[in-house]
Amino acid sequence: MGGASPALVRINEVRVEMDSWAGAFKNNLIDHFVTSLQNTLPNERELARLTRKQLKCTEVIYIRFRQSVLGLLENGVEATKALSQSACSSDDLFKWGGSAAPVGDRCSHAA
């Protein structure tokens, strides 16, 4: 990334600008607000980086899932075509397994 974050630079500038302040308000503001911002900004940057990485992984998983579903559908269509071309023989029913059962039922009713 190179260099300090502009937000972190600005936080340091605020600390410098507050040097002339005095009292409990200054101390509380620095301790409970400015310092927590300084710690939070790098964490949020890392969170954004990890979120982007996770979304890319999710995209890859989604694409692979869709490819698998399309492959299953294509295999089902091919099984249906093979069964209809072979007049639903029992050998084909065993060959195609679960994909053939609904088609086999329709063929047996049609016969």
Beta strands, then each sheet from edge to edge (+ up, - down):
end
